[in-house]
Amino acid sequence: MSKNRRHGVRVGHALLAGLEQALSPVAALPGVSVCIPGRTRRTGSRPSGPALRAQADTPDGIKLAYRAGGAVQEVFVVTSDRQAVRTLLGGRP
């Protein structure tokens, strides 16, 4: 396993608090190669509880958004089974 990956989550970027724990079930799904955290942005809304949601399909998998504490972080998941990820997150199939 690469030194830049921990439990299927690439850790080369800064992670929002709780993101690694939220991604653990996603990274454990069969068909998921890697979870790659992307950019972090502040939101204009009040801080809320953590939430991981599917946003869009990508050519190699699916893009997720993790919201926590007044910030949002993109996460790119390389997978061959987008539906399994959406089902785990409680989104549309």
N, C-alpha and C positions, 0 to 999 in steps of 0.2 A: 504494500500500500504506500502511496506517495506520502511524503512528509507534510504535504500541504492539504491532505484530506484527513478528516476525522469522522468516522462513522458514516462515510459516504457524502459528507458535506465539505466542500472546498473552503478552507479557512484563510485564504490569502487576503481577504478584505476584512474591514471592521464589521462586526455583526451587532445588530440591535440586541438588547437584553432579551433572552428567552428564545431567540431565533433557532439556535442549534437544537434545543430541546423540541421545538415545534416541528423541525424538519426531520427528526429521527424516524418517525413512522413512515414518512414519505420516502426517505432514503432506503428503508428496509423493504420496500415493495419490490417484488420481482419485476424486472424490466427497467428499473431505474438505474442508470449508470452513475450519475453524479448530480448533486445539487450545487449550483454556483450562485452565491450571493452577488448582487449587483449594487447599484448606487443607492444611497440613502438620501432621503429628502425630508425636510420638515413639512408638516401639514399645517394648514391654516385653522384646523379645528382643535377642539379641546382634547387633551390626552384621554385615551380610552384604554380598555383592556386589550391584551394581545389577540390578534386574529390573523389567520393565514387563509388567503382566498386565491382561487384560480382566476387569472385575468384573461389570458389569450393563448391560443395555440401558436407554437413556433415550428419552423421546419424540422427541428430535432427533438421536440418535446412540448413543454408547456411553461408559460411564464406565470409565476405566483407573485402575490404582494403580501408582505407581512407588516401589519400596522401595530405599533406599540408606543405608548408614551408620547404622542404628538409627532411621531415620525413614521415614515413608510420606507420599506426596503424591498427592492425587486429581487426575485430569486428565479433563476432559470434552471429548470429540471430537464436533464437529458434522459428521455425515456422512450420505450417502444410501445407503452400502454398508457396513453393519456387518460383514458376512461377510468382506470384504476386509481389514478391520482385524484381526479375529480370526485369519484365516489368516496374516497377516504376523507376528502375535505368537505363533503356534504353538498357539493355543487351539482350542476346539471350534468347528466351523463354525456 
